[in-house]
Amino acid sequence: MTARALAAFLSVFGLLLGGCTSLQVRMNDPLPMTATGAPDFAANYGVGDFAQAMLDGTADWPAARSDLLVFVAFSGGGKRSAAFAHGALRGLRAIPVRPAGSAGWRMLDDVDYISGVSGGSFPAAHYGLNRERHFETFGEEFLKRDINAYIYGIYLFPWNWDWLANPLVGTNDYMAQVYDRLMFRGATFADLRRRGPPVISVNATDITNEVSFPFLGGTFGALCSNLDSFPIARAVAASNGFPILFSPITIESHAARCAGRRPPGLPPASAAAPASLTSRRAELARLINVYQDPQQTRFVHLMDGGIADNLALRGLLNVFIGLGSGDALYRETARRTRRILVLSVDGESAPDRSLGRQRVVSGIGQIFGAVSGTQIDAYNFETLAVTTEQVGHLVQEFRRIRCAEGRVVNGRPCADVEGQVVHVALSAIDDPTWRARLETIPTGLTIPDADVDALVQYGEQLVREHPAIRAVAAAAGENPLPGPAGARR
């Protein structure tokens, strides 16, 4: 190319970029202050909102009359995981829980918390916003949409090339705009709060501190930032920000405004003392200290949540760890609870074992898939083990609190508390042909409609027919608690 031709090309390229409409990237707002000048942590959407309503007797939903705690986690894995998780929601909806006087109560109505990461964040957030309408519209709004076409458009169409010239705009900012247009329509976390339980946690990865970052009031509160006003589409985009393909979603710290004041439900700064260096609670306290220090954290850069935790369970573990047995809400929850269920819905694909039969691995796609899969999936087993350990600890704590009250609580023996972690994965599909086909679907945001239908079908079937889940539902129907105007959880 001659110098004149190169200059002409650069001129045209510059005109194209100059003609791009600059995307307006909305940053996170600071936390509002009370009349006394204190940070208004209560303004943030968070785990304690709905449980506190039950404790106050203002709740009017089936879970408030239940002695069951249900936590559901949707794994990463692109649209493969999204479809499988959507099927799991259908399965929970199909399991009846029928205590006296509560006709129409389903297992889905008893769910307290849904956590989603990467592909799993789409059904989590969409169900949280739309509830029953989710089952009618999620297919057309996301599952059977060609989302990859929008991704190609970011790179191929000049009018989307603002990210090449503007350092404050990234490729994932465009995807947030796409998700908002297709599914979320301007909704913020305040809209989730208005919908009531279950709590919805969308999880990304903080690539600076190398930890899971749940979009919950406590995490945002540590940054003195307002989660209520944050767009759900941007949180989902952060959770799905696959490295290299997408840029980070960046949020700003406003911690200086809060002057070290800590949101409720988080470990105190003193919990990070050197004497407890091996404590998970201490590690969580140290992370919150980093977020609250304006000298260390001015911005948080968020990418695919699967990098830190592809099962969407780490954020839930932090909720468990942050709870203190001296808290009144914790004690009342313990007194009310007989069964704890953590349901892990795992739509991750199977590793490519054929590499072990090859002398040479040279394809870029093979190498990239193997490396990213290893990075994302390496700690899944350990995460499940830690979650099981933490549920066991909760069971022991709840028994202790209940039995301190008396030998019989709410008509049942005080020690009648059980908990378990149920892991539902594609590997449990009984049909070997469909299992092999679905486990090898590449992680992406466009897959054939027939595969979507099969993933939804098997997700629903595996959850609906799971003996442990059905046993928990049956136990919850044995002895319904009084409504929120009576005993309160």
C-alpha positions in Angstrom: 0.0 0.0 0.0 1.4 3.4 -1.0 1.7 6.2 1.4 -1.1 8.1 -0.4 -3.4 5.0 -0.2 -2.6 4.5 3.5 -3.4 8.2 4.2 -6.7 7.9 2.3 -7.6 4.7 4.2 -6.8 6.4 7.6 -8.8 9.4 6.6 -11.9 7.3 5.7 -11.4 5.2 8.9 -11.2 8.4 11.0 -14.4 9.7 9.4 -16.2 6.4 10.1 -15.1 6.6 13.8 -16.1 10.2 13.9 -19.5 9.4 12.6 -20.1 6.8 15.3 -22.7 7.8 17.9 -20.8 7.8 21.2 -22.4 5.2 23.6 -23.3 6.8 26.9 -22.0 4.5 29.6 -23.8 4.9 32.9 -21.6 4.7 36.0 -22.9 3.6 39.4 -24.4 6.2 41.7 -23.1 7.0 45.2 -25.2 5.8 48.1 -27.7 8.4 49.3 -27.3 9.9 52.8 -29.7 10.2 55.6 -30.8 13.5 57.1 -28.1 13.1 59.7 -25.4 12.7 57.1 -24.9 8.9 57.6 -24.9 6.5 54.6 -28.3 5.1 53.9 -27.4 1.5 53.6 -31.1 0.5 53.8 -31.6 2.0 50.4 -29.6 -0.9 48.8 -31.2 -4.0 47.5 -29.9 -6.9 49.6 -30.3 -10.2 51.3 -31.7 -8.8 54.5 -34.7 -6.9 53.0 -37.1 -9.8 52.6 -36.0 -11.7 55.7 -36.5 -8.6 57.7 -40.0 -8.1 56.3 -40.9 -11.6 57.5 -39.4 -10.9 60.9 -41.5 -7.7 61.1 -44.7 -9.7 60.1 -45.2 -7.7 57.0 -44.6 -10.5 54.5 -47.4 -12.3 52.7 -45.8 -15.1 50.6 -45.7 -18.8 51.0 -42.0 -18.9 52.1 -43.0 -16.8 55.2 -45.1 -19.8 56.4 -42.4 -22.3 55.6 -39.8 -24.0 57.8 -37.6 -24.5 54.7 -34.7 -22.4 53.4 -34.0 -22.9 49.7 -31.0 -21.5 47.9 -30.6 -22.1 44.1 -27.4 -21.5 42.1 -27.2 -21.4 38.2 -23.7 -22.2 36.8 -22.0 -20.5 33.9 -21.8 -22.1 30.4 -23.4 -19.6 28.0 -26.8 -20.4 26.5 -26.4 -24.1 27.3 -26.5 -23.3 31.0 -29.2 -20.7 30.6 -31.5 -23.2 29.0 -30.7 -25.9 31.5 -31.4 -23.5 34.4 -34.6 -22.3 32.8 -35.7 -26.0 32.8 -34.7 -26.3 36.5 -37.0 -23.4 37.3 -39.8 -25.2 35.5 -39.0 -28.3 37.5 -39.3 -26.4 40.8 -42.6 -24.9 39.6 -43.9 -28.5 39.0 -43.2 -29.8 42.5 -46.2 -29.3 44.8 -45.8 -28.3 48.5 -49.3 -28.6 50.0 -49.6 -27.9 53.7 -53.1 -27.4 55.1 -54.7 -24.2 53.8 -52.0 -23.5 51.2 -53.4 -24.9 48.0 -51.3 -24.0 44.9 -48.0 -23.7 46.9 -45.1 -25.0 44.7 -41.4 -25.6 45.5 -40.6 -22.5 43.4 -42.6 -20.3 45.8 -40.4 -21.5 48.6 -37.1 -20.4 47.1 -35.4 -17.7 49.2 -32.3 -16.9 47.0 -31.3 -17.4 43.4 -27.7 -16.9 42.3 -26.5 -16.8 38.7 -23.2 -16.6 37.1 -22.3 -16.0 33.4 -24.9 -17.8 31.3 -26.9 -18.7 34.5 -27.3 -15.0 35.3 -29.8 -14.6 32.4 -32.5 -16.9 33.8 -31.9 -15.7 37.3 -32.3 -12.0 36.5 -35.1 -12.5 34.0 -37.1 -14.7 36.4 -36.5 -12.3 39.3 -38.0 -9.5 37.2 -40.8 -11.3 35.4 -41.9 -14.2 37.7 -44.7 -16.2 36.0 -44.2 -14.2 32.8 -40.7 -15.5 32.6 -42.0 -18.9 31.5 -43.9 -17.4 28.7 -41.3 -14.9 27.3 -37.8 -16.1 28.1 -37.6 -18.3 25.1 -38.4 -15.6 22.6 -36.5 -12.9 24.3 -33.3 -14.8 24.9 -33.1 -18.6 24.5 -34.0 -18.7 20.8 -32.4 -15.4 19.8 -29.2 -15.2 17.8 -27.2 -13.3 20.4 -23.9 -14.1 18.6 -25.1 -11.9 15.7 -25.0 -8.9 18.0 -21.5 -9.8 19.1 -20.3 -10.0 15.5 -21.9 -6.6 14.9 -19.7 -5.0 17.6 -16.6 -6.0 15.6 -17.8 -5.8 12.0 -20.0 -2.7 11.8 -18.2 0.6 11.8 -21.0 2.4 13.6 -20.2 0.2 16.6 -16.5 1.0 16.6 -16.6 3.7 19.2 -14.8 1.3 21.5 -11.7 1.6 19.2 -11.4 5.3 19.7 -13.1 6.0 23.1 -11.2 4.5 26.1 -14.2 5.0 28.3 -16.4 2.7 26.1 -15.9 -1.1 25.9 -17.3 -3.9 23.8 -19.3 -5.2 26.8 -20.9 -1.8 27.2 -22.5 -2.5 23.9 -23.7 -5.9 25.0 -25.3 -4.4 28.1 -27.3 -2.2 25.7 -28.3 -5.3 23.7 -29.4 -7.2 26.8 -31.4 -4.2 28.0 -33.2 -3.8 24.7 -34.0 -7.5 24.4 -34.9 -8.4 28.0 -34.6 -5.9 30.8 -36.0 -2.7 29.3 -34.3 -0.2 31.6 -35.0 -2.2 34.8 -32.7 -1.6 37.8 -32.1 -3.5 41.0 -34.8 -1.3 42.6 -37.3 -3.2 40.4 -36.0 -6.5 41.8 -36.6 -5.1 45.3 -40.2 -4.2 44.4 -40.8 -7.7 43.2 -40.0 -9.2 46.6 -38.4 -12.6 47.2 -36.5 -14.5 46.2 -33.3 -12.5 46.4 -31.5 -12.5 43.0 -27.7 -12.4 43.0 -25.9 -11.7 39.7 -22.2 -12.6 40.1 -19.2 -11.3 38.2 -15.4 -11.5 38.9 -13.4 -8.6 40.4 -10.2 -9.1 38.2 -8.1 -6.8 40.5 -8.7 -8.7 43.7 -9.4 -12.0 41.9 -12.6 -12.8 43.8 -16.3 -13.3 43.1 -18.3 -10.0 43.1 -22.0 -10.5 43.8 -24.3 -7.6 42.9 -25.9 -7.4 46.4 -26.4 -4.5 48.7 -23.5 -5.5 51.0 -20.9 -5.5 48.3 -22.1 -2.2 46.8 -22.5 -0.8 50.3 -18.8 -1.4 50.9 -18.1 0.9 47.9 -20.6 3.4 49.3 -22.5 2.9 46.1 -26.2 2.7 45.3 -27.2 -0.7 43.9 -30.9 0.1 43.6 -30.2 2.5 40.7 -27.8 0.2 38.9 -29.2 -1.3 35.6 -29.6 -5.0 35.7 -28.5 -5.4 32.1 -25.0 -4.0 33.0 -24.7 -6.5 35.9 -25.6 -9.4 33.6 -23.2 -8.1 31.0 -20.4 -8.0 33.6 -21.3 -11.6 34.7 -21.0 -12.7 31.0 -17.9 -10.7 30.2 -15.8 -13.5 28.7 -12.1 -12.5 28.7 -10.6 -11.2 25.4 -13.9 -11.2 23.6 -15.4 -8.6 25.9 -13.9 -5.7 27.9 -14.6 -5.2 31.6 -17.6 -3.5 33.0 -16.2 -0.9 35.4 -17.8 0.6 38.5 -16.5 3.5 40.7 -15.9 3.4 44.4 -17.6 6.2 46.4 -16.1 4.8 49.7 -14.7 8.2 50.8 -18.3 9.4 51.4 -19.0 6.7 53.9 -15.8 7.4 55.9 -15.3 3.7 56.9 -18.9 3.0 58.0 -19.8 -0.6 57.2 -23.0 -2.0 55.8 -24.9 -4.4 58.2 -24.4 -8.1 57.6 -20.7 -7.8 56.8 -17.8 -8.9 59.1 -16.3 -6.0 61.1 -12.9 -4.6 60.0 -11.4 -6.2 63.1 -12.3 -9.7 61.8 -9.3 -9.4 59.4 -6.8 -9.4 62.3 -3.6 -11.4 61.7 -4.6 -13.9 64.4 -7.3 -15.3 62.1 -5.4 -15.4 58.8 -6.8 -18.8 57.8 -10.4 -17.8 58.5 -12.8 -17.4 55.5 -14.6 -14.8 57.6 -11.2 -13.0 58.0 -10.6 -13.1 54.2 -14.0 -11.6 53.6 -13.3 -8.9 56.1 -10.0 -8.1 54.4 -11.7 -7.8 51.1 -14.3 -5.4 52.4 -11.5 -3.4 54.0 -9.8 -3.1 50.6 -13.1 -1.9 49.0 -13.6 0.7 51.8 -10.1 2.2 51.4 -10.2 5.0 48.8 -6.4 4.7 48.5 -6.6 1.1 47.3 -9.8 1.0 45.4 -11.0 3.8 43.1 -12.5 1.5 40.5 -13.6 -2.2 40.3 -13.2 -3.9 37.0 -15.7 -6.8 36.5 -15.5 -9.7 34.0 -17.1 -13.1 33.6 -18.2 -14.5 37.0 -17.1 -18.0 36.0 -13.4 -17.0 36.3 -13.8 -16.9 40.1 -16.7 -19.3 40.6 -18.5 -21.0 37.8 -21.1 -22.6 40.1 -22.4 -19.2 41.5 -22.0 -20.5 45.0 -19.2 -18.3 46.4 -21.4 -15.3 46.8 -23.8 -17.5 48.8 -21.0 -18.7 51.0 -20.1 -15.1 51.7 -23.7 -14.5 52.8 -23.4 -17.5 55.2 -20.0 -16.4 56.5 -21.2 -12.8 57.0 -24.1 -13.8 59.2 -23.4 -13.6 62.9 -25.1 -15.9 65.4 -25.7 -12.9 67.7 -27.9 -11.2 65.1 -31.6 -11.3 66.0 -32.6 -12.0 62.4 -30.2 -15.0 62.3 -31.5 -16.4 65.6 -35.1 -16.1 64.5 -34.3 -17.7 61.1 -32.7 -20.6 62.9 -35.7 -21.0 65.2 -38.0 -21.2 62.2 -35.9 -23.5 60.0 -36.0 -27.3 59.8 -34.7 -28.0 56.3 -31.9 -26.2 54.4 -31.5 -27.0 50.7 -28.8 -25.7 48.4 -29.6 -26.6 44.8 -26.6 -26.3 42.4 -27.8 -26.4 38.7 -24.7 -27.1 36.7 -24.9 -26.7 32.9 -21.2 -26.8 32.3 -19.9 -28.9 29.4 -17.8 -32.0 29.7 -14.0 -31.6 29.2 -12.6 -32.8 25.9 -11.1 -36.1 26.9 -10.0 -36.8 23.3 -7.0 -34.6 23.9 -5.5 -37.5 25.9 -5.5 -39.6 22.8 -3.7 -37.0 20.6 0.1 -36.6 20.2 -0.2 -33.0 19.2 -2.7 -30.3 20.3 -2.2 -27.4 18.0 -5.6 -25.9 17.1 -6.1 -22.5 18.6 -9.7 -23.3 19.3 -8.7 -26.5 21.1 -6.1 -24.8 23.2 -8.2 -21.8 24.1 -11.1 -24.1 25.0 -9.0 -26.4 27.2 -7.2 -23.5 29.0 -10.3 -21.5 29.7 -12.3 -24.6 30.7 -9.5 -25.6 33.1 -9.4 -22.1 34.6 -13.2 -21.9 35.1 -13.9 -25.5 36.2 -10.8 -26.4 38.2 -12.3 -25.5 41.6 -15.9 -26.6 41.1 -15.4 -29.8 43.2 -13.8 -27.7 46.0 -16.5 -25.2 45.9 -19.2 -27.9 46.3 -17.2 -29.4 49.2 -16.9 -26.0 51.0 -20.6 -25.3 50.4 -21.5 -28.7 51.9 -19.3 -28.0 54.9 -20.9 -24.6 55.4 -24.4 -26.1 55.2 -23.4 -28.6 57.8 -22.2 -25.8 60.0 -25.5 -24.0 59.6 -27.4 -27.1 60.6 -25.4 -27.4 63.8 -25.9 -23.8 64.6 -29.6 -23.9 64.0 -30.0 -27.0 66.2 -28.1 -25.3 69.0 -30.2 -22.1 68.8 -33.5 -24.1 68.7 -32.6 -26.4 71.5 -31.6 -23.5 73.7 -35.2 -22.4 73.5 -36.7 -25.8 74.4 -37.0 -29.5 73.5 -39.9 -28.7 71.1 -40.0 -25.8 68.7 -43.0 -25.1 66.5 -44.4 -28.5 67.3 -41.2 -30.4 66.2 -38.2 -31.7 68.1 -35.6 -28.9 68.5 -32.8 -31.0 66.9 -35.0 -31.8 63.8 -32.9 -29.7 61.4 -31.3 -31.2 58.3 -29.5 -29.7 55.3 -28.0 -30.8 52.1 -26.5 -29.7 48.8 -28.0 -31.2 45.7 -25.9 -30.9 42.5 -27.9 -31.4 39.2 -25.7 -31.6 36.1 -25.9 -32.5 32.5 -23.9 -35.7 33.3 -27.1 -37.0 35.0 -29.0 -37.2 31.7 -30.0 -40.8 31.3 -30.1 -40.9 27.5 -26.4 -41.4 26.4 -27.0 -39.9 22.9 -28.6 -36.7 24.2 -26.1 -36.5 27.1 -23.1 -36.6 24.8 -24.7 -34.1 22.4 -25.7 -31.6 25.1 -22.4 -31.8 27.0 -20.4 -30.9 23.9 -22.3 -27.8 22.9 -19.7 -25.0 22.8 -20.1 -22.2 25.3 -21.7 -19.4 23.5 -24.8 -17.3 23.2 -26.4 -18.9 20.2 -27.3 -22.6 19.9 -29.8 -24.6 17.8 -33.4 -24.4 18.9 -33.6 -28.2 19.2 -30.8 -28.2 21.7 -32.5 -25.4 23.6 -35.6 -27.5 23.8 -33.7 -30.6 25.0 -31.8 -28.7 27.6 -35.0 -27.2 29.0 -36.7 -30.6 29.0 -33.9 -32.3 30.8 -33.4 -29.5 33.3 -37.0 -29.7 34.2 -37.1 -33.5 34.4 -33.9 -33.8 36.5 -35.2 -31.3 39.1 -38.8 -32.4 39.1 -37.9 -36.1 39.6 -35.0 -35.7 42.0 -35.8 -37.7 45.1 -33.9 -35.5 47.5 -35.7 -32.3 46.3 -39.1 -34.0 46.5 -38.3 -35.3 50.0 -37.5 -31.8 51.1 -40.8 -30.6 49.6 -42.7 -33.3 51.4 -41.0 -32.4 54.7 -42.0 -28.8 54.3 -45.6 -29.7 53.8 -45.8 -31.8 57.0 -46.0 -28.9 59.5 -46.8 -25.4 58.1 -45.9 -22.6 60.3 -48.3 -19.8 61.2 -48.5 -16.9 58.7 -46.3 -13.8 59.2 -48.8 -12.2 61.5 -48.2 -15.0 64.0 -44.8 -16.6 64.3 -42.2 -14.9 62.1 -39.1 -16.1 60.4 
